[in-house]
Amino acid sequence: MRVAVYYSNDDVRVEEQPVPEIGEDELLVKVKASGICGSDVMEWYRKHKAPLVLGHEIAGDIVKIGSRVKEYQTGERVFVSHHISCNTCHYCAGGHHTACETLHTTNYYPGGFSEYVRIPKANVEKGVLRLPGSVTYEEGTFIEPLGCIVRAQRLADTHKSGSLLVLGCGISGLLHIKLAHANGVERIFATDLSDYRMRAAKDFGATDVIKAEDFTTEWLKQVNNNRSSDQVIVCTGALNAFYQALDSIDRGGTIVFFAPVNDNVPIKVPVTDFWRNEITLMTSYGAAHDDLKEALELINTKRIDVNDMVTHRVSLDDIGEGFKMVARAEDSIKVIVEIGR
């Protein structure tokens, strides 16, 4: 089978590998569509681990079933989560499913940018969702990224917020805007470096947008009734955005660090300034099974329309161009790799 092997953002090679053999508790899924995630092009994080077969936003067909798998049948259309939590450990019991060690160590093989993936037993048991007939394979690739957004906004109670500032309007930032808008957040503000993505932010529900380099706390107060923002979600690794977040949060507010800082650079937090104002700083990583089920429901009921986010489709043979588009972050939102026919 053909797989796309990542060496760097500018060097993704289509190579041949054997179709994976499956065990008696496993599934073989033929990948039909796979989304390129912003984390896939986080080169400082990925390159030192290369070569890799990436891809974790997949939808496809079950084509082979292990002898002890009884719940699924060949031909079923599915989304498969690459990471799954154990649901029994201390962290899962406390609601921190994405801090679970099982979630951090599970995956399917070899990766979503391949013609076939082997689904291990744990993922078969806890990571497979059937796609309703009304959900396309392409829409299915959004279940994982939207699930991550669902989790972050649930943990932060974003739906209760009067105002939300989203820093960075790549696919994650735009999905945050879409979900917040669908949940009735009154005022949604957004920044980005790209005029293209700023226009998309307006189209998807932002009330006011501004170029990232022009953003000031004074501008925020002008558009937000002379107040800072109740919540801020950082969806870019740019160091300046993290400091903008710290400067832009209102008393009693919550900052969600949805993205890591580029190159893992430490940031300084003004703890004394925050001390009397009950400001919450939190992170959100990944999605648990219930988050993914909710994302699928949002897509299936069309509360969140993801089709208008797909700007480019590439074949597996042309995946290198897709990676370059996502890395450039200029005139693309979601790039889908069409793998199966």
N, C-alpha and C positions, 0 to 999 in steps of 0.2 A: 504494500500500500504506500501511498505518498503521504509524507508528513512535512510540515514546515519547521525547520530547525533554526532557532534564534541564536545568532552570534553577536549581533548588535542591532541597533535600530536601522542601520544602513546595510545590514548583511543578514538577511533571512533567506535561507536556502531550502528549496524543495528537494527532499531526499527520499530514498526508498527504505522502508523497514518492513519486516514481516507483519502480517496481520496478527494481533495478539491472540494467544491461546487463552481460553477462559477455564476457570475451575468450576466445580459443581455448584458453588454458591454464587456464581458471578454471571454478568450479562456482557454481551458484545453489542455495542450500539454503533450504527452507521451514522456518522455526523452529516447532517444536511446543511446546517448553517452555524456559524461561530462568530461571535462579535469580538472585535479588537478593543480591549479595555485600555484606559489611560495608564493603568498600572503595568500593562504589558510593555509600554515604551518608557518606563521609569528606568532609564539606562544605568544610573548610578546604583540601583538596587538589583538589576537583572544581569548586567554584563559580566560581573565577576563569577556568576554561576553558570555562564554559558559553556558549551552549547546546551540549549533547552528546547523542548517542545512545549510551547506555551498554549494558552487558550483555555478559558474556564467559563465561557458564556455559550453553551451549546444547546442545540435541539436536534433530534434525529429519530431514527427508527431502531427498535430492538430487532436484531437479526439473528441472535443466537442466545440460548438460555441454558444455564447450567442445570444439571439433572435434579438438584435439590431446590431450585427456584420454582415456587408454585404460584406466586402472586402475579406474575407478568406473562405475556404471550408474545411470540414473534409478531412483528408488524405493528406493534403499538408505538404511537408517536409520543416521545417523552422529552422532558427537560431533565438533566442530571446535574446535581450539585457536586462540585469537585471537593469541597470541604464539608464534613458533617461532624456535629458534636455528639458526645456519648450520651448525654441527657441523664447521667448518673453521678458525675463527679461533683466535688465541692462547688466548682464554678458554675456548672449548669444548674445545680440546685439553687444557687443564688441569683439566677437569671443572667449570668454572664456567659452565655453559650459560646460566644466567639472568642473567649479567653481559654476555652477548653483545649487541653493538649491533644485530644483526638482530632479536633477540628484543625489544629495547626499541623498535623502530620498525615492526614488522609488526603488522597487525590485519586483521580482516575489516570489510566495509562494509555498512551504516552502523553497525551495532552489534547486539548480541543482543536488544535490546528492539524488535524490528521483525519484520514478517511474513516478510521474505526477507532473506538476507544474501549478498553476493558474496564468494566465497572466492578470494583471489589465488593465483597460481601457487605461490609459496613455501609457503603454507599447505596447498594441495592436496597438495604433495609431502611435507610433513613434519608436517602438523597434523591429519590426518583419521583417525579411528578408527571402524571399523564397530561398531555396537552388536549384540551377540549377541541372538538372539530372546528370551532370558530376561531381558534388561535393558530396562526401560521407558524412555521418554523422560525421565520425571521422575528416575529413577535416573541417567540419563546426564548430567543437569545437575550431578551431584556429582563427575564425573570431574576437572574442573579444580580445585575446592577440595581434594578429597582428594589429588590429585597434588601440590599444594603442601605438604600435611602429610607425605606420603610422603617428599618431598625433604628437608624440614627434619629429620625424624627419622633419615633415612639419614645425612645429613651430620653430625649430632650423635651418632650411634650410640646413639640413645635406647633401642633394644631391649636394649642391654647394661646399662642403668642399673638400679640397685636402687631408686631413688626419683626421682619426677618431680613438680615443682610447676608447675601451669598457672595463670597469672594472667590471668583473663578467660575467661568461659564463653559467649561468642557461638559462632557456628557453627564458627569455626576452633579455638577452645579445646576445644569438645566433640568435634570430629573428632580432635584430638590425643589426647584421653582415650580415645576409641574405639580408635584405632590402637595406642596404648601398651598398652591392656588386651588387645587381640588378640595383641600381640607378647609378652605375659607380663611386663610391667613389674610388679614386686612391689608397690610402694606408689605410689599416684597421689593427689596432693593438688590441690585446686582452690579458687579464690576468685572471687567475683563480687559485684556489688551487688544482683543480683536473686535473690530466693528461688526464683523459678520456674526460673531457669537453674542454680542450685545443686542443686535437686532433679534436674534433668536430668543434671547432672554425676555424681551418685550413681547414677542409673539406667544411665548409659553406662559406668560402670566406675571412677569415683573412689572411693578408700577412705575419704577424709575431705575434708570441704568446710567452708568458713568464709566469712562475710561479709568482703568486701574491707576494710572499715573496721575490722573486729575482728581482722584478721590481725596476728600478731606472730611474731617469730622464736622466741619461747618456746613458742608454740602449735605451731609446726612441729616443734620438737625433742621436744615431748611426744608427738606422733603418729608420730615417725620415729626412735625408739630413741635419743633424745638427740643426734641429728645434724641438720645442715642438709641440704638436698636435693642429690642428685648432679647433677640437672639442673633448670633452670628455663626455662620457655618463656613469653615475654610475648606475650599475644594481645589486648592492649588498648592504646589510645593514651594512657591516663591516666598522667600523669607519675609519680604516686606508685607505680604498679606497677613502673616501671623501677627506682626506688630500693628497693622491696621485693625485687626480683630480686637486686640487688647485695648486699643484706643477708642473703639466704637461701641462697646457694650454698655448698656444702661444698668443702673442699680437693680439688683435682683435678677439680672439677666444670665444667659447661658451661652458660652462659646463652645461650639463643637469643632474639634480638630478632626475633620473627616479625611484629610490627606496628611501624609508625613512631610516634614521639611526636607527639601532637596539636600542630598548628601548627608542627612542626619545631623545637620548643624544645630547646636543647642540654642534655645531662645531664652531671653531674660523676662521673667514675669514680675510685674510690679505688685508684689503681694501686699505691701503696705497700703497702696492705693485701693486695692480691692478689699482690704481687711474688714471695713465697716459696711460694705455694700452688698454682701451676700451674693457675690458673683461666682458662678459655677463654671469651671473649666473641665471639659470632658472630651474623651475620644470615642469614636465608634468605628469598629472594624468588622467588615464582613456581614454575613446574614445567617441566622439560624433557620431551621426548617419552617417554623411558623411564619417567619418574615417572608420566606420564599412563597409559601402558600398564599399569603396576603397579596404579594406582588402579582402572582398569577391571577388571582381574583380581580385585582384592579385592571389588569390587561384584558381579561376575558369579558368583563362588564363594560369595558371602554371608558371607565372613569379616568384612566390614564391612557391616552392615545400615544403610542410610541412610533407609529408609522411615519409621522412627520419628522422624526428625528434621524431617520436613515438618509444620509446624504450620498453615500457611495457604497457600491457593491463590487467586490473583486473576486476573481476565481482563486483557487489555491495556488495556481501557477503564478498569479500576480500579487500574492500576499505581501511581497516586499514593498510594492508601491503603497499598499494599504498601511503598512507600518510607518512609512515615511509621512503619509498624510496625517496620521494621528499624532506623530511626533512633532510635526510642524505646527499643529494646532491653529491653523489659519482658516481654511474654508471648508472644514468638515465638522460634522457633529458625531454621527455614528457610522463606522465603516464595518460592513458585514462581509465575511468571507463565505461565499457560496461554495460548499464542498460537494455535497451529494447531488445527484441528478435524479 
